[in-house]
Amino acid sequence: MEWQIIITLFGSFFLFLGLGVPISFAIGIASLLTIVLSLPFDAAIAVISQKMASGLDSFALLAIPFFILAGNIMNRGGIAIRLIDFAKVIGGRLPGSLAHVNILANMMFGAISGSAVASAAAVGGTMAPLQKKEGYDPAYSAAVNITSCPTGLLIPPSNTFIVYSLISGGTSIGALFLGGYIPGIIMGLSLMFIAGFIAKKRGYPVAPRASGSEVLKKTLDAVPSLGLIIVIMGGIIGGIFTATEASAIAVAYTLLLAVVFYREVSLKQLPGIILESVMTTSIVLLLIGASMGMSWAMANGDIPYMISDALMAVSENPIVILVIINITLLIVGVFMDMTPALLIFTPIFLPIAMDLGMDPVHFGIMMTFNLAIGICTPPVGSALFIGCSVGKVKIDKVIKPLLPFYAVLVLALMLVTFVPELSLAMPQYFLGY
């Protein structure tokens, strides 16, 4: 019966995906078919409906629409070009300076907008023509942009951590936010290392030294945008407001910045921005609701325990098990987008990791880092498609330049996986976690 449940759940799920059924409906229908194996049809309908509704009845989930709205306002608010100018101040004298500027700008813009795709479009769309003008290989430039845009998923505020907090049973969002800083920076620095190595080997130019007045102007222009991170994290660390309340403050801050300070967004544009945010939020919340039904179906069929027993049968060595989990997630990330993968596989792998003594904050950051690599890979990587589109490069031309970046990302992932202090040091210091 147990294997029948596994085959029904995952077999029907991947069948529906192969048929082109939207992923939220594929999850919901597969869950319903699985529950029907153990309950009458009317009871199964009632259970899955209840689980979907109760899964969305969470105060923490309010942060998602607010952060999405704040990110959309920032995307239209002229933030990208100011952060790119500031990144030139930081990385302008390194070999292949424009590649470093691209990575640094993605780290900052991704953290502010909370969206890898928005970061790839906004920063990559600005940087690609500049790099081409300076003689950079377009495929190399696209590879830099594609692999660096997910850094903002680790550097808070991050909607991914909010989703993980919900599905993991209430892991502290503040601890996840703080814990993501060092791994996110490691992710960016590892990409800068390989980008610099390739740039020096190819002889890409170094930007001319900026004058003191130019450095000061570009820094002051970027400070209000970067202030959002300070306000949010300062408030959470200081206990002034929760992560959910911080999301509402983020909307007020970005409105003030984009409408009043930078004057890049007019009041007439706000209804369109709000509608776009509502549509994005609806997609995310439907996905979360459907995944709650799948989580119950898996728990009811003891699927996590079966997978745990299977892993323990392979080896009881924590290092081997974590390597297997990472390899599995890397493969999953190739075929599945980040949010559904997080929602489906967290209930499976988190209990195993906790049995090994792994902290849920550390595991959440490891899993987010892992799946962030997946959005850069074919055939379904959203960052890959956007990065190739704005860089005007065909996907088959960018695969080879991406390989060294994939390699350093996997090495950085292993570092984050096996050195828990990288993820836990800041939550322990600031929150006493």
PAFILUM-903391 format. One record per residue: x, y, z of N, C-alpha, C in turn. Coordinates in steps of 0.1 Angstrom, whole numbers, plus 2048, in hexadecimal, padded with zeros to 3 digits. Each point is the difference from the previous one (the first is absolute). Example, Ala and Ser with C-alpha at 12.3 -4.5 7.8 and 13.67 -1.06 7.14 Angstrom:
# PAFILUM-903391
8847C784E7F780C80080980C800;7FC80B7F980980B8007F880B808;
***
This chain:
# PAFILUM-903391
8087F48007F880C80080980D800;80B7FF80880880C8018078037F2;8057F67F98068037F37F58047F6;7F47FB8027F58047F77FD80F802;80180580C7FE80E80380B8087FA;80D7FC80180B8087FA7FE8007F1;7FD7F57FA7FF7FF7F17F48097FB;7F57FF8087F58097FC80380E801;80680480B80380F8038098057F6;80C7FA7FF80B8067F77FE7FD7F2;7FA7F37FD7FE7FC7F27F68097FA;7F48038077F68087FA80580F7FF;80780480A80680E8008088037F4;80A7F77FD8098027F57F97FD7F2;7F67F88017F87FD7F37F880D7FD;7FA80780A7F980C7FD80980B7FB;80C80180680A80A7FC8047FD7F2;8027F47FC8047FC7F27F58047F6;7F37FF8057F58047F77FD80F7FF;8088078087FF80F7FF7F680680A;7FB7F880A7F780580A80880A809;7FA80C8038068098098047F980D;80C8048058067F880B7F780080D;7F980B8037F780180B7F57F57FF;7FA7FF7F47F57F67FE8067F2800;80C7FF7FA8077F28008027FB80F;8048098088027FD80F7F37FC806;7F68097FE7F37FE8067F97F37FC;8007FD7F37F97F47FB8087F3804;80D8018008087F48047FE7FD80F;7FF80B8087FD7FE80E7F27FA802;7F68057F97F37FB8017FF7F17FC;8077FC7F58007F27FC8077F780B;80A8058068077F980B7F77FE80C;7F980B8047F87FF80C7F47F77FE;7FB7FF7F37F57F77FD8037F1802;80D7FD8008047F28037FD7FC80E;7FF8098097FE7FD80E7F3805806;7F98097F97F38068047F68007F5;7F38008037F68027F680280D7F9;7FA8017F480380B7F77FB80D807;7F48008057FA80C80680980580C;8047F680880980380C80E8067FB;8057FA7F580C8057FA7FF80E7FB;7F58037FA7FE80E7FB7FF80A80C;7F97FC80B7FF80880C80E802806;8087F580180D80180680980A7F9;8017FE7F380A8087F87FB80F800;7F38027FF7FB80E80180380780D;7FE7F880B80380580D80F803802;8097F77FB80E80280180580C7F8;7FA8027F480380C7F87FD80D807;7F48008067FB80C80780880380C;8027F580880780280D80F8047FD;8067FB7F580D8037FD80380E7FD;7F58077FB80180E7FC7FC80980B;7FB7FA80B7FB80880C80C803809;8098087FB80C80380880480F7FF;80280680C80480E80080D8027F9;80A7F680180D8027FA7FF8017F1;7F57FA7FA7FF8007F17FC80E7FB;7FC8098097FD80D7FC80C8087FB;80C7FB80480C8067FC8027FF7F1;7FC7F57FA8027FD7F27FA80A7F7;7F38038017FB80B7F780680D802;80380480C80680D80380E8017FA;8087F580280E8017FA7FF7FF7F1;7F77F97FA7FE8007F27FD80E7FB;7F78078077FC80D7FC80C80A801;8077FF80B80C80880280A7FE7F5;8027F37FD80A7FD7F57FB8067F3;7F37FF7FC7FC8057F48018107FF;7FD80680B80280F80180E8037FE;8097F980680F8037FF8047FD7F1;7FB7F67FA8047FD7F27FD80B7F7;7F58078037FC80C7F780680D805;80780080B80480C80680E8057FD;8067FB7F680D8057FC80B7FB809;7FE7F58078097FC80A80C7F97F9;7FE7F87F680B7F87F980C8087FC;7FD80B7F980B8087FB80880780B;7FA80380B80780680C8087F6807;7FB7F48018087F580680C7FC7F7;7FE8007F380A7FD7F780C80A801;7FC80D80180A80B8018087FE80D;7F87FC80B8077FE80D8097F37FF;7FC7F67F98087F47FE80D8037F9;7FF80A7F780C8047F980B806809;7FB80780B80880580A8087F5807;7F97F58038057F58088097F77F7;7FC7FC7F58077F67F88068067F3;80180D7FE8048057F380E7FE7FD;8097FD80A80E7FF7FD8057F27FF;7F77F68018037F27FF8017FC7F2;8087F57FD8017FB7F27F27FC7FB;7FC8047F47F37FE7FB7F6807808;80280D8027F880880A7F17FF7FE;7FC8017F37F28007FE7F97F3804;8077F48007FB7F48057FE80180F;8098058077FF80280E7F5809804;7FE80B7F87F68098027F27F97FF;7FF7F87F57F47F87FE7FC7F880D;80A7F88057FE7F880B7FC80880D;80880A8027FD80980C7F28067FF;7FD8057F47F28067FE7F57F6802;8027F47FB7F67F68027FF7FC80F;80B8008077FF7FD80F7F880A807;80280D7FD7F980B8067F18017FB;7FE8007F37F38017FB7F77F4803;8067F47FF7F97F48047FB80080E;8098058097FC80180E7F580A802;80080B7F97F580A8027F37FB7F9;8017FB7F47F47FC7F97FA7F2805;8097F88047FC7F28057FD7F77F4;8048047F47FD7F87F480D7FE7F7;8037F37FE80C7FE7F77FD8047F2;7F47FD7FB7FC8037F380080F7FD;7FA80780980080F7FF80E805800;8097FB80880D8048018087FD7F2;7FE7F47FB8067FC7F37FB80A7F5;7F48038007FA8097F680580E801;7FF80680C80380E80380F8037FF;8087F880780F8028008067FB7F2;7FC7F47FC8067FA7F47FC8097F4;7F48058007FB8087F480980D7FF;80480580B80980C80080E7FD7FD;8057F580680E7FC7FF8047FA7F3;7F77F97F98047F97F48058097F5;7F980B7FD8068097F580D806804;80280380D80D80680580B7F67FE;7FD7F480480B7F67FF8037FD7F1;7F67FF7F88027FE7F180980B7FA;7FD80C80480880C7FC80E7FF803;8037FA80C80E7FF8058077F47FB;7F97F87F88077F47F97FE7F3808;7F78008097FD7F38087F87F67F7;8037F48017F97F57F97F2800805;7F58027F87F38008057FC7F4808;8057F47FC7FC7F480780680080E;80C80580180780280E7F8809808;7FC80C7FB7F880A8077F37FA805;7F97F97F77F47FA8038017F580B;80B7F88008037F780A80280680E;80780B80080280880C7F3805806;7F88057F87F38068047F67F5805;8007F57F97F77F48038037FA80D;80D7FE8038047F980C80080980C;80180D7FE80180A80C7F2805804;7F67FF7F77F38068047FA7F980C;8027F28027FA7FA80B80680380E;80B80880080680480D7F6807809;7F78077FA7F68088087F67F7807;7FF7F37FC7F77F68068057FC80E;80E8028028067FD80D80280C808;80380B7FA80180D8077F3806803;7FB80280C7F38048037FD80F7FC;7F38038007F47F78027FD7F77F5;7FC7F38037FE7F67F67F37F9802;7F88007F67F37F98018027F1801;80B7FB7FB8037F28008017FB80F;8078088088017FD80E7F2800808;7F88097FB7F28008067F87F47FD;8017FB7F47FA7F47FC8067F4807;80D8008018067F58087FC80080F;7FF80B8057FC80180F7F27FA802;7F78037F67F37FA8028007F17FE;8067FB7F68007F27FD8087F880A;80A8068078087F98097FB80080E;7F48068027F980080D80480C809;80380B7FA80280C80880E804803;80A7FC7F880E80480280080F800;80880680980180E8028048077F3;7F78097FB8038087F380C809803;80080780B80B80880480E7F97FF;8007F480680C7F88008047FC7F2;7F67FD7F88037FC7F280680C7F8;7F980C80280580C7FA80F803803;80380080D80D80280480A7F67FC;7FB7F38008097F57FC8048007F2;7F88077F78028007F280B8097FB;80480A80980A80A7FC80D7FA7FC;8067F880980E7FB7FD8007F67F4;7F67F67FF8007F87F57FD8077F3;7F880B8007FD8087F480C8077FC;80880580980C8077FD80B7F67FA;8007F58068097F57FB7FD7FC7F2;7F37FF7FD7FB7FD7F380580B7F6;7FF80D80480480B7F780F8007FE;8087FE80B80E8018008067F47F7;7FA7F48018047F57F87FF8037F1;7F48067FD7FE8047F280A80B7FC;80380980880A80B7FD80D7FA7FE;8047F680880D7F97FE8017FA7F2;7F77F87FC8017F97F37FE80A7F5;7F780A8027FF80B7F580D8077FE;80680480B80D80780080B7F87F9;8007F380480A7F77FA7FF7FF7F1;7F37FE7FB7FE7FF7F280380E7F9;7FC80B80680180D7FA80F8037FF;8087FD80A80F8037FF8067F77F5;7FC7F47FF8057F77F67FD8057F2;7F48067FE7FC8057F380480F7FE;80580680A80580E7FE7F580A800;7F57FE8077F580A80080480C807;7FC80C7FC80580C8067FC80380E;8088098077FD80580D7FA80E7FF;7F68038077FA80D7FF80A80B805;7FF80C7FA80980B8047FC80480F;80A8058077FE80480E7F680C801;7F67FF8087F680B80280680A809;7FB80D7FE80580B8087F87FF80E;8068078097FA80080E7F2805800;7FD80B7F87F38068007F67F67F9;8057F97F67F77F67F97FC7F4809;80A7FC8087FE7F580A7F680480A;80280C8057F680580B7F28017FA;7FF8067F47F28027FA7F97F27FE;8087F67FA7FA7F37FE7FC7F980D;80880280A7FD7FA80D7F4806806;7FF80D8007F58078067F37FD7F8;8017FE7F37F47FC7F87FA7F3804;80A7F68047FC7F38037FB7FE80E;8048098097FE7FE80E7F17FF803;7F78087FB7F27FE8037FA7F37FC;8057FA7F57FB7F37FC8057F5809;80D8018048067F68097FA80280E;7FB80B8037FA80380D7F47F7803;7FA7FB7F67F47F68028057F4808;80C7FB7FC8057F480780380380F;80680C80280380580D7F4801809;7F58067FA7F48028077F97F3804;8007F77F77F97F38028087F880A;80C7FE7FD8087F780980380680E;80280E80080180780D7F47FE808;7F48017FA7F47FF8087FE7F2805;8037F67F87FE7F280480A7FD80B;80D8037FE80A7FD80A7FD80880D;7FB80C7FF7FE80880C7F37FC807;7F87F77FA7F37FC8067F580B7FF;8028097F67F680B7FE7F47FB7F9;8027F77F67F57FA7F98047F27FB;7F67F87FD8027F37FA8038017F1;8047F47FB8038007F17F38037F8;7F47FC8057F48047F97FD80F800;80280580C7FE80F80180B8077F8;80C7FB7FF80B8067F87FC8007F2;7F97F77FB7FC8007F27F680B7FD;7F78048097F880B7FE80880D800;80980180980980C8018088017F3;8047F57FB8088007F37F88067F5;7F37FD7FF7F78067F67FF810802;7FE80480D80080E80280D8077FD;80B7FA80380D8057FD8038017F1;7FD7F67F98028007F17F780A7F9;7F38018057F780A7FA80680E802;80580380C80680D80380C8027F7;8087F67FE80C8017F97FE8027F1;7F77F87FA7FD8007F27F880B7FB;7F68048087F680A7FC80580E804;80680280C80380D80580F8037FE;8097F780480E8038008067FF7F2;7FF7F57FA8057FE7F27F78057F5;7F38008037F68057F78007F87F3;8027F38018007F77F47F37F97FE;7F780080A7F37FA7FF7F680A803;7F68017F77F58098027F47F9807;7F78088057F47FA8077F77F97F6;8018047F37F87F97F68057F27FD;80D7FE8038057F37FD7FE7F680C;7FC80580B7FE7F780C7F67F57FE;7F48037FA7F67F57FF8057F57F7;8088037F68067F57F880A7F8807;80880780980A7F98087F97F780A;7F58058067F97F880A7F97F47FA;7FA8027F47FA7F57F980A7F57FD;80C8047FB80B7F67FD8047F980C;80180780C8037F980C7F67F7805;7F38037FE7F57F78048017F37F7;8028017F48017F57F780C7F6804;80B80680380C7F88047FD7FA80E;7FA8078097FC7FB80D7F77F47FF;7F68027F77F67F57FE8067F37FC;80A8017F78077F47FB8077F980B;8078088088097FB80B7F77F980A;7F58078047F77FB80B7F97F47FC;7FB7FF7F37FA7F47FB80A7F4801;80C8037FC80A7F58018037FC80E;8008098098027FD80F7F47F7805;7F48057FC7F47F88058007F27FB;8037FE7F38007F37FA80B7F7806;80B80680380B7F98067FD7FC80E;7F88078077FB7FC80D7F87F3800;7F87FF7F57F97F37FE8097F57FD;80B8027F88097F67FD8087FC80D;80480A8088077FD80C7F87F6809;7F38038017F77F78088007F27FA;7FE7FF7F38007F37F980D7F9803;80B8067FF80D7FA8038017FB80E;7FC8098098007FC80F7F77F4802;7F48007FA7F67F68028057F27FB;8088017F68057F47FA80E7FC805;80580780A80D7FD80680B8017F6;7FF8087F680A8017F680D806805;80080A80880D8058068087F6807;7F87F78088077F68088067F57F7;7F97FD7F58057F67F780C8057F9;80180C7FC80C8067F980B80180A;7FD80380D80A80180A8067F2803;7F87F68018057F28028097FC7F4;7FB8047F48087FC7F480E807800;80080C80480D8078018097FA80A;7FA7FD80C8087FA80B8057F27FC;7F97FA7F78047F37FC80D8017F7;80180B7F980C8037F780C802809;7FE80980A80B8048097FA80780C;8077FE80C7FC80880C80A80C802;8098017F780A80C8007F980D7FC;7FF80A8097F980C7FD8058077F4;80E7FF7FE8058077F47FB7F97F3;8007F38007FB7F97F47F18037FD;7F880180B7F28027FE7FD80F7FB;8088098067FE80E7FB8058027F2;80A7F97FC8048007F27F57FA7F7;7FA7F58047F57FA7F87F480A7FF;7FD80780C7F58097FF80380C7F7;80C80580080480B7F78007FC7F2;8057F47FD8007FB7F27F17FF7FB;7F87FA8097F27FF7FC7F980D7FD;80380A8097FA80D7FE8068077F4;80C7FE7FD8068067F47F97FA7F3;7FE7F38007F97FA7F57F18057FF;7F980180C7F38058007FF80E7FB;80A80980480180E7FB8018017F1;8067F67FA8018017F17F27FF7FA;7F77F88067F37FE7F97F4807807;80380680B7F480780780480D805;7F780A80080380D80580280080F;80580B80580580080E7F57FF80A;7F58077FF7F680080A7F97F3802;7FB7FA7F57FA7F280180A7F6805;80C8017FC80A7F680580280280F;80080C80580280380E7F47FA808;7F48037FA7F37FC8077FF7F0801;8047FA7F57FE7F180080B7F9807;80D80480080A7F880580580480E;7FB80C80580480380E7FA7F680A;7F37FC7FF7FA7F68098077F37FF;8067FD7F58077F37FE80E800807;80880A7FD80E80080480280780D;7F880980480280780D8017F780C;7F67F68018017F780C80C7F8800;8057FC7F480D7F87FF80B809805;80180C7FB80B80980480080280F;7F48028067FF80380E8047F3808;7FD7F57FB8047F380780F7FF800;8078077F680F80080080580B809;7F780880680580B80980180D7F9;7FB8017F480180D7F87F680A804;80380C8027F780A8047F78047F4;7F38028037F78037F580380D7F8;80680A80780580C7F980B7FD7F6;8097F880580C7FC7F87FB7F87F4;7F67F78027FB7F77F57F98097F6;7F780A8057F98087F78098097F7;80B80480580A8087F88077F77F6;8047F48058067F77F77F67FC7F4;7F47FE8037F67FC7F67FE80B7F6;7FE80D8067FE80B7F780C8037F7;80C7FE80580D8027F87FF7F57F5;7FD7F48048007F57F67F68037F5;7F48038037F68027F680280D7F8;80780980680380D7F88097FC7F4;8097F68028087FC7F47F77FA7F5;7F57FA8047F77FA7F77F980A7F6;7FE80C8057F98097F78098067F6;80D7FC80080A8057F68037F57F6;7F97F48028037F57F77F57FD7F6;8037FA7F47F67FC7F77FA7F3806;7F47FC7FC7F78067F67F680A805;7FE80180D7F580880580580C808;80D80380180580B8087FB80E7FC;7F88068097FA80D7FC80B80B7FE;80B7FF80980A80A7FF8087FE7F3;8017F47FB8077FD7F47F98067F4;7F37FF8007F88057F480180F800;7FE80680C80080F80080E8057FD;80A7FA80680E8057FD8047FF7F2;7FC7F57F98037FF7F27F880A7F8;7F38028047F880A7F980680E800;80380580C80580E80180E8017FB;8087F480080D8007FB8017FE7F1;7F47FD7FA7FF7FD7F280A7F57FB;7FF7F58088097F47FE7F77F47FF;8027F77F77F97F38008047F780B;7F77F88058037F880C80B7F67FD;8017FA7F480A7F67FD80E807800;80180D7FE80D80780080580380E;7F780080980480580E8037F4809;7FD7F37FC8017F580880F7FE804;8098007F680E7FE80380680A809;7FD80D7FE80580B8097FB7FE80E;7F47FA8027FA7FF80D8077F5808;8077F67FA8057F580780A80380C;80A8097FE80880480B7F980780B;7F58077FD7F880780A7F87F6808;7FB7F67F97F97F580780A7F980A;80C7FE7FC80A7F980880280780D;80380D7FF80380880C7F3801809;7F58007FA7F38018087FF7F3808;8027F57FA7FF7F380780B7FF80B;80C8057FE80A80080A7FC80980C;7FA80B7FD7FB80980A7F47FA808;7F87F97F97F57F88068057F680A;80B7F97FC8057F680980680780D;80680C7FE80680780B7F480480A;7F58057FA7F58048097FA7F4807;7FF7F57F97FB7F38058077FB80C;80E8007FF8087F980A80680980A;7FE80D7FF80480A80A7F4808805;7F97FA80A7F380680480280E806;80C80380580280D8067FE80B7F6;8027FE7F47FE80A7F57F1804800;7F77F78037F18038007FB80480D;8077FC80B7FA80280E80780A808;80C8057FB80780A8087F880D803;7FA8057F57F980D8027F37FF808;7F87F57FD7F47FF8098047FE80E;80B7F98038047FD80E80580D806;8078097F980680C8057F580A803;7F78027F67F780C8007F37FC807;7FB7F37FF7F47FC8068017F680B;80C7FC8038027F580A7F97F37FC;8007FE7F37F97F47FB8067F3805;
***
